[in-house]
Amino acid sequence: MIEIHALASGSKGNCYHVTDGSTPILLECGIPFKIIQKRLEFKTTGLAGCLVTHEHKDHCAGIQDVLKAGINCYMSSGTAEAIQGKHHRIKLVEAKKQFTIGTWTVLPFDVQHDVSEPLGFLLMNKEGEKLLFATDTYYIKYRFPGLTHIMVECNYSIKILNENIANGRVPKVMKQRLLRSHFSLENVKEFFRANDLSKVKEIWLLHLSDNNSDEEFFKREIQELTGKMVYVP
């Protein structure tokens, strides 16, 4: 049974602990490893790997210490090159080529972000559960049948962003960058409408903007749309 534990989510750092009961892994390592250790009550020796979506520091700031701890880190060659990562525990993966970590089967897929070679990940366990992890993308072009758990970025609302720009709280130049790099509430809703959610048990909304989001509003909107349990870490 999949269990998700958010250690950090947002522009200051992202890191999630996920297990299927047999193989615990990290999704991202955007906070110092000593904080990861503390938040996991120092139960890190069993970690089987860390999936890294891209090179921005809020997703990989702790990678050197994660590698030193003997944990394999999986990422695209573009991400490895961008972080200048040369280590025997950096494992290069490619979009649409699945691999295994313990009892997980992992399928990377390409996403849309303003970096070298960003990835999302579809994780499947032996019981047939499917976890989708997608962050820092303004669009997901794929459909995913049979999902049971969804962890997806919901960074901002275009309505809140426009209000903030009109009120002078957010510079206008920020809008174009957000539109081409991050998942808005409006696009997240379209993604949910386009996918079969019949087996979904949990939805996690990740990486909310400090200025251009509203946690309670986002949670309510997605719960009303999907009828599913929604978490906002």
Residue pairs with C-beta under 8 A, 6 or more apart in sequence:
1 20
1 21
1 127
1 129
2 18
2 19
2 20
2 125
2 129
2 131
2 148
2 149
3 18
3 19
3 20
3 21
4 16
4 17
4 18
4 131
4 149
4 151
4 202
4 204
4 231
5 16
5 17
5 18
5 40
6 15
6 16
6 204
6 206
6 231
6 233
7 15
7 16
7 17
7 31
7 35
7 36
7 39
7 40
8 14
8 15
8 30
8 31
8 35
8 39
9 16
9 206
9 207
9 208
9 233
10 58
10 207
10 208
10 210
11 58
11 207
11 209
11 210
12 58
13 30
13 31
13 58
13 61
14 28
14 30
14 31
14 58
14 59
14 135
14 206
14 207
15 26
15 27
15 28
15 29
15 30
15 31
15 36
15 62
16 26
16 27
16 28
16 133
16 151
16 206
17 24
17 25
17 26
17 27
17 40
18 24
18 25
18 26
18 27
18 123
18 131
19 25
20 103
20 104
20 125
20 126
20 127
20 129
22 102
22 103
22 125
22 126
23 48
23 101
23 102
23 103
23 104
24 46
24 47
24 48
25 47
25 48
25 49
25 50
25 51
25 101
25 102
25 104
26 36
26 47
26 49
26 50
26 51
26 66
26 71
27 50
27 51
27 121
27 133
27 151
28 50
28 51
28 52
28 53
28 59
28 60
28 135
29 36
29 50
29 52
29 59
29 60
29 61
29 62
29 63
29 66
29 73
30 56
30 57
30 58
30 59
30 60
30 61
30 62
31 61
31 62
32 61
32 62
32 65
33 62
33 65
33 66
33 68
33 69
34 65
35 62
36 44
36 62
36 66
37 44
44 69
44 71
47 69
47 71
48 71
48 72
48 101
48 102
48 104
49 71
49 72
49 73
49 74
49 91
49 101
49 102
50 63
50 66
50 71
50 72
50 73
50 74
51 73
51 74
51 75
51 106
51 121
51 133
52 59
52 60
52 63
52 73
52 74
52 75
52 79
53 59
53 75
53 79
53 111
53 118
53 119
53 120
53 121
53 133
53 135
53 136
54 60
54 75
54 76
54 79
54 82
54 113
54 115
54 116
54 117
54 118
54 119
54 136
55 79
55 82
55 83
55 115
55 116
56 115
56 136
59 135
59 136
60 79
60 83
63 73
63 83
63 85
66 73
67 73
67 87
67 89
67 90
70 89
71 89
72 89
72 90
72 91
72 101
73 85
73 87
73 89
73 90
73 91
74 91
74 92
74 93
74 99
74 101
74 106
75 85
75 90
75 91
75 92
75 93
75 119
76 92
76 93
76 94
76 95
76 108
76 116
76 117
76 118
76 119
77 92
77 94
77 117
78 115
78 116
78 117
79 85
79 115
79 116
79 117
79 118
79 119
80 86
80 90
80 92
81 116
82 115
82 116
91 99
93 99
93 106
93 108
93 119
94 108
95 108
95 109
95 110
95 119
96 107
96 108
96 109
96 110
97 108
98 105
98 106
98 107
98 108
99 105
99 106
100 106
103 125
103 126
104 123
104 124
104 125
105 123
105 124
105 125
106 121
106 122
106 123
106 124
107 121
107 122
107 123
107 124
108 119
108 120
108 121
108 122
109 119
109 120
109 121
109 122
109 142
110 117
110 118
110 119
110 120
111 118
111 119
111 120
111 134
111 136
111 137
111 139
111 140
112 118
112 137
112 138
112 139
112 141
112 180
112 181
113 136
113 137
113 138
113 181
113 182
114 177
114 180
114 181
115 136
118 136
118 137
120 132
120 133
120 134
120 135
120 137
120 140
121 132
121 133
121 134
122 130
122 131
122 132
122 133
122 144
123 130
123 131
123 132
123 133
124 130
124 131
128 146
129 148
129 149
130 144
130 146
130 147
130 148
130 149
131 147
131 148
131 149
131 150
131 151
132 144
132 147
132 149
132 150
132 151
132 152
133 151
133 152
134 140
134 151
134 152
134 153
134 183
135 151
135 152
135 153
135 183
135 206
135 207
136 153
136 181
136 182
136 183
136 207
137 153
137 181
137 182
137 183
138 178
138 179
138 180
138 181
138 182
138 183
138 184
138 187
139 183
139 187
140 183
140 191
143 194
143 195
143 196
144 195
145 195
145 196
146 196
146 199
147 195
147 196
147 197
147 199
147 200
148 199
148 200
148 201
148 202
149 200
149 201
149 202
149 203
149 204
150 200
150 202
150 203
150 204
151 204
151 206
152 183
152 188
152 191
152 203
152 204
152 205
152 206
153 182
153 183
153 188
153 205
153 206
153 207
154 183
154 184
154 185
154 188
154 205
154 206
154 207
154 208
154 213
154 218
154 222
155 178
155 182
155 183
155 184
155 207
155 208
155 209
155 212
155 213
156 178
156 182
156 184
156 185
156 208
156 209
156 212
156 213
157 184
157 185
157 186
157 212
157 213
157 214
157 217
157 218
158 184
158 185
158 186
160 212
160 213
160 214
161 170
161 174
161 175
161 178
161 184
161 212
162 175
164 170
164 211
164 212
165 171
165 172
165 174
165 175
169 211
170 211
170 212
178 184
178 212
182 207
182 209
183 191
185 213
185 218
185 221
188 205
188 222
189 221
189 222
189 225
192 222
192 225
192 226
193 225
197 226
197 228
200 226
200 228
201 228
201 229
202 228
202 229
202 230
202 231
203 222
203 226
203 228
203 229
203 230
203 231
204 230
204 231
204 232
204 233
205 218
205 219
205 222
205 230
205 231
205 232
206 233
208 215
208 218
208 232
215 232
218 232
219 230
219 232
222 228
222 230
223 229
223 230
